[in-house]
């Protein structure tokens, strides 16, 4: 998954009319929470547009790489 960060002001000014062929969807992300030894991470994605739900992501660091362990649709 590739992620491209867009400044908040850009989204506010242009809305869903961002003319960038590399952007397939817009979403907002919460801060990332880590456990004490920084081997697990938790965050939420809030998709813009027609999806009426958020997605909670649970990741775990295995062999120095972050793997998604669980995706919870809320």
C-alpha positions in Angstrom: 0.0 0.0 0.0 1.4 3.4 -1.0 0.3 6.4 1.0 0.7 10.0 -0.2 0.2 12.7 2.4 -1.8 15.8 1.4 -1.9 18.9 3.5 -5.2 19.6 5.2 -5.5 23.0 3.5 -5.3 21.3 0.1 -8.2 19.1 0.9 -10.2 22.0 2.3 -9.6 24.1 -0.7 -10.2 21.5 -3.4 -12.4 18.9 -1.7 -12.7 15.8 -3.8 -11.5 17.6 -6.9 -7.8 16.9 -6.3 -6.3 16.4 -9.8 -3.6 13.8 -9.1 -3.8 10.5 -11.0 -1.8 8.7 -8.3 -4.5 9.3 -5.7 -7.2 6.6 -5.7 -9.0 7.5 -2.5 -8.9 10.0 0.3 -8.9 9.1 4.0 -8.1 10.7 7.3 -6.0 8.9 9.9 -5.9 9.2 13.7 -2.7 9.3 15.7 -0.9 5.9 16.0 -0.9 4.3 19.4 1.9 1.9 20.3 2.3 -0.7 23.1 5.1 -0.2 25.6 7.7 -2.1 23.6 6.6 -0.6 20.3 5.8 -4.0 18.6 2.1 -3.3 18.1 0.3 -0.3 16.7 -3.3 0.8 16.6 -5.0 3.5 14.5 -8.2 4.3 12.7 -8.9 5.3 9.1 -11.8 7.5 8.2 -12.5 7.3 4.4 -13.9 10.3 2.7 -16.8 10.0 0.3 -19.6 7.4 0.3 -18.3 5.0 3.0 -20.3 5.5 6.2 -17.9 3.7 8.6 -14.3 3.9 9.9 -11.7 1.1 9.8 -9.5 0.2 12.8 -6.1 -1.2 12.0 -4.1 -3.4 14.3 -0.5 -3.9 13.2 2.4 -5.9 14.6 6.2 -5.5 14.0 7.6 -8.9 12.8 11.2 -9.2 11.7 11.5 -5.4 11.6 8.5 -5.0 9.2 5.0 -3.8 10.1 2.3 -6.3 9.2 -1.5 -5.7 9.4 -2.9 -8.3 11.8 -6.5 -7.2 12.0 -8.8 -4.8 10.1 -12.0 -4.0 12.0 -14.8 -2.2 10.2 -16.8 0.0 12.6 
